[in-house]
Amino acid sequence: MSSKILIIGACGQIGTELTTKLRELHGVDNVIASDINTRKLELVNSGPFVILDAKNFNAIKDCCINHNIDTIYLMAALLSATGEKYPMEAWDLNMNSLFHVLNLAKSGQIKKVFWPSSIAVFGPTTPRENTPQHTICEPTTVYGITKQVGERWCQYYHDKYGVDVRSIRYPGIISHKAMPGGGTTDYAVEIYHEAIKEGKYESFLSEDTNLPMMFMDDAINATTQIMAAPAEDLTIRSSYNLSAISFTPEEIADSIKAEMPEFKMTYKPDFRQAIADSWPSSIDDSVARKDWNWSHDFDLKKMTSEMLTQLKKKYQS
Ligand code: AKB
């Protein structure tokens, strides 16, 4: 029998594509998409959709009962840049939504949980290169603090109550279907849109800021793979390091110039520079590769080619 899945935060950058993939895998009617509003009409009309506030425990519980949900993907969150503007809102949403879902799993209402963590759990005291799975985590952003604390709660609920919660530390995710909202790595998505629309882009990070990144297809594969892995293979119940590529704004600009020689890049770092400077530049994800056979497919060249092809279709059709 297929799982009955609820995606909370389905209209976001990752949620949008995760919904499509999970519907392919489990059947449209077995995947209930939900979000706080109906901002993405295409997604709302593509299958079962409910309006759901991730901070409302009773609403999530009722939805699970009404739709016989056994698995939740909790994708709603305020990201790093927005979290610095609205610290208490970030804490409230990111922590309470996680507790609601973990408590539903603890009570037996649902059987499995996916909750994304982030490279934001790391901070300036973390080794920057090839950051190990187990290392110093002293995040300096509210978002990073919520993810770090959330990881500890995931581990706790697994160890004390047997909750089957699975998590990965996403790097910056690059995609062409839905825009990211409020992250520090968002420049690496905006740049492709502006390249096609305007032929130029002003980066809010400096040219040599090297950050871990990943194309959306790889992120979605990682997410479905960890959820399909046998429970006994998973040695990490806080959150797995996950890695694909690292590049700087200058390197991504060069990869665009290789296809669009007239593309112009300028740099005007803002408050997000300090956030980026506190994060690693590359990640050691050998534990994920060993435990559940994770591997990535897209390098920078392949990703740039795919992004430009898809966005040309979008803007020039
Ligand atoms: C952000 O930039 O805040 C996110 C992340 C790395 O978790 N994309």
Residues whose N, C-alpha, C, O or C-beta is under 5 A from the ligand:
A	BS01	AKB	L79 S80 A81 S118 I119 A120 Y170 P171 G172 I173 G182 G183 T184 T185
